[in-house]
């Protein structure tokens, strides 16, 4: 899971194992302070008498220790094949590589990215700006325009817009299609090509002009957005809507979005559930589309409102992790609050797509096990039933590494994608996505409305 974290922090020399971003373990002290605390104050006493036998025994033991130490030093002094290869490449590059375009290179970056990328598709290496960006995101601060793109059917579609971002304030919505950046047409272009062109325009000093197309069923509307620049903002991950906002919703139902399990999402989600409760709502459409996952701590908090076990007491079993050594660990919610917001006749319909992954699937799996999902609607989920932990070296480099396989809390099943099944969960109602800037033209949303028994889906 992208930030599926384990509450613990250990320190071993300069290698820090940070699972939740919180300071823990022994307090940090400067090297000179450690030395001062450990200073040995000699006390001048008459040394004890040592017998000949004791001297011989001690000499023999010292010889054994010295032999063993020499053997171990020789053992560790021999470089591994990986170290030999890295040294060989570095020697060749240092002596012969001609940086013709002057772009520069970083062995640390290359080694880190290459080694971690070779593990699996989920593990990630961080350094420099990417590490600082990670720190900010873990603190609930983003610094970008707030748009996430995906090439879909030859079109560059806005997959997500973070609440509170410059793109959100500019009125850009998920489902909008980016047609042009200045005079550069994006049709049939890769994301890498589009990104490169945006960087080129920025570097030239020109103002970026984005042209978007929004779908309203068969109709489209084109608009341009200028002066859209990256800025620091606190993202909003969850929004609340009812029939006063979306006329298609039944009077006793509400629609809540949840974009990520990241810092602040649990508080935002709880506030929206309070609106749900105060409005006297019974049924809920929970939109988990394009939710890639996030923090275990945030997931444990949010799951407290969406799963329930009458025999569990204050905490409900959420997932079971199996580690490399086949040991297991159980993870629980931080509460058991479902009955405070939902009744026995309440129905929760969950919207999913192929970008619903990781912590999102943990939540879906637990809701299925405890029977609090009425129906899944949309497209199959990604299929990422693994946990990842964050490891950091000297606050210079960090890696997220897959550390465990996850199992469901009650049925003890996993949902990882396999060679025979390239998805996680198959919806009860499979509905293909259709680009739409407004929810009433979104066939997945309207199918969820129909499941709750209100209106027929809008023909689009």
Steps between C-alpha positions, in 0.01 A plus 500: 500500500628844407533619866372201686707562807589320819521696827861464595833666453838345554845639449800299391810709442387751235213294363160611632194281462208742499157344462266784589701821478483550875806546716549210735755275664793648689545879490741647247825623655808653341811280469698712750215473751500122464873497560474718811232277646708189436835634627680243711634647822800282608527406866857420605487174691762234554451239225405148609757222480463268201618137511715334229205282397278803467762675288529201269122468471460869426778488238330208328164676499656817360656297221159349413333839506772655282474212249120530486519879465750471218283244323189718530686811380630306200149368433337844502789660312424282197256699283187333367427466130266799524775715657754387239261589218421841653873576536568387145228724356614796709862455390400487133275806528756701699768430239313501171141630514461820296200702623435648157167670579620626838198356680717351777452171675464363851626156593311507828174576323567240232599229745205568728237519228638201311534269799162581651319495165637148439310368806138542389263757352414648840837570665626859463825691557507861626778756510546875465181674387297181495594434865405854601174463313433178689559678832253772402236252387532304824441829682191572287665763277509472121683729260373458144203594280290214640425319174558131432487396133450169325509423129169331422403402147758735349375795708677658795232485768504664843479200730483695826502857629601549863265719700654832599755490219555769231332270245197454728470875552522546121193276456675204336323169569575131474382384156616816323724435200815702444497577128785747471782662695553830317521379135611148589221247433490212746298252294686168457791629710647319799504652847878527477474703179234729649702549819814578300315761294361667815853519645632641172238776497566584863874513441452736205320747726171482308169496682329162500158492338301179554205414275252253650196323356217397733245233408128539569373177353524545124567870538837657578619836624847648450669746736850634552680545831794740531736592779471155657812459713622265770438621853506356850158400632335276755306241298137412564452127452131463586184689397133463596195538273128428546184557297534874556825487302421218255132475412535137386576382854216356709388718792631254758837442330831685480810480282848524659829498312828370642804557279781367723580366845745783563565750777177680592268268305364332813396830658339617177315171457368512856371855449313381191351208693380751760318686221356164390373435853368850564317493166318183604641302210474121485684386185845594371679498166871487586722594206837323523584533132861595429587464868852347490521435876709667766585476867406210724428742787249696290342180369459363854320820599267516198421128513370552855187658347447254216543152651351352814521187710262471794738269685812709446454767765685825434718381212423289193749277321577671169769289331767239566853546364734209422871595496805347331571266791134382489422676828168685509367817655142611546391858433187645662284807455529783751134464595166331429274792400293357213175487700531870589445594134327205333197290586416139429317603182779729374662423168852602394569488127871531415626634167829354373725496194835360392685767697333405830787324672694410812341645817179548301488127433577422865193701596283337232619156607416566866159649412424189294608271784281682753209547260485882501520539121166479325652494152819585310436701184739598222812326376727232656751627756875487448593194711778610736481294819845589626633719780794733462725658762718807476874480574731800511877553493639808679197707391663508156339203327183305557334191358156347518540123488241224489518319835183292536208330330155596629204277587137579574396517867223238508532273196883509499514556126737708289408701192832559328508500122642179355589352163144367480322808640622850415273683745407511866121517548237459231203736548151366549389744231767539230464837327759642263625853562401774261670839505270745672555831672167483682375213715160470336682401178716248686349153437679344799363758742152480351508120528577537872200733527286240325621228741364713785165496322457858396535583134579323177852554369533794264554382142839632392 
